[in-house]
Amino acid sequence: LEKIMKLAGEKRSITNDHVQKLLRVSDATATRYLSALVRQGRLKQLGVRASTRYEPTLGSIPAV
């Protein structure tokens, strides 16, 4: 999950496809990981279905 957060911080916005490629996991697994981060309040979901994107919430990415 930390790899996902790092990518989200770098790109400012990520998709399920980004997570699949980053971690080499299935669509369903990427969805579960993203959903867990949304439930934890670390990501916010924007859009629905094919246009769904995820952005880090304020304070969820440490300052570099």
Backbone torsions as a table, in degrees:
resi	resn	phi	psi	omega
1	LEU	NA	-30.0	179.3
2	GLU	-67.7	-34.1	176.8
3	LYS	-63.4	-38.9	179.0
4	ILE	-64.2	-44.3	-179.3
5	MET	-65.0	-37.7	178.2
6	LYS	-63.3	-44.9	178.4
7	LEU	-62.7	-42.6	179.8
8	ALA	-62.5	-37.8	178.5
9	GLY	-67.4	-37.7	-179.9
10	GLU	-72.6	-43.7	-175.1
11	LYS	-90.0	-16.2	-176.5
12	ARG	73.4	-21.1	-179.6
13	SER	-157.1	130.8	-179.7
14	ILE	-129.8	165.7	178.3
15	THR	-122.7	170.7	175.3
16	ASN	-57.5	-40.5	-179.4
17	ASP	-61.2	-40.3	177.0
18	HIS	-57.9	-44.0	-178.3
19	VAL	-67.2	-41.3	178.4
20	GLN	-57.8	-45.6	-178.7
21	LYS	-70.6	-40.7	-179.3
22	LEU	-61.4	-47.5	-173.6
23	LEU	-101.2	-4.5	-177.5
24	ARG	54.5	55.1	179.5
25	VAL	-123.1	169.6	179.4
26	SER	-74.1	168.1	176.6
27	ASP	-57.5	-45.8	-177.6
28	ALA	-63.8	-41.0	179.7
29	THR	-66.3	-43.9	177.7
30	ALA	-59.7	-41.7	178.7
31	THR	-61.9	-42.9	178.6
32	ARG	-62.3	-43.8	179.2
33	TYR	-62.0	-46.3	-179.5
34	LEU	-64.4	-41.0	178.8
35	SER	-62.5	-39.1	178.8
36	ALA	-63.2	-41.7	179.6
37	LEU	-68.4	-33.8	175.5
38	VAL	-66.0	-45.2	179.1
39	ARG	-60.8	-36.2	179.2
40	GLN	-75.8	-8.8	179.9
41	GLY	81.7	13.5	-178.1
42	ARG	-89.4	-25.1	175.7
43	LEU	-127.1	154.2	171.2
44	LYS	-119.6	140.5	-177.5
45	GLN	-91.5	132.7	177.9
46	LEU	-122.8	129.8	178.9
47	GLY	83.8	179.2	179.5
48	VAL	-137.3	155.8	177.6
49	ARG	52.8	-127.4	-172.6
50	ALA	-63.1	-25.9	-177.3
51	SER	-95.8	11.0	-177.8
52	THR	-68.1	130.6	176.7
53	ARG	-129.0	159.8	180.0
54	TYR	-128.2	135.0	178.3
55	GLU	-123.6	145.9	176.4
56	PRO	-67.8	144.7	176.3
57	THR	-82.1	160.0	178.5
58	LEU	-59.2	132.7	178.9
59	GLY	86.2	-6.3	-177.1
60	SER	-87.0	-15.7	178.4
61	ILE	-111.2	122.6	179.4
62	PRO	-65.5	146.4	178.3
63	ALA	-68.7	143.4	-178.0
64	VAL	-100.2	NA	NA
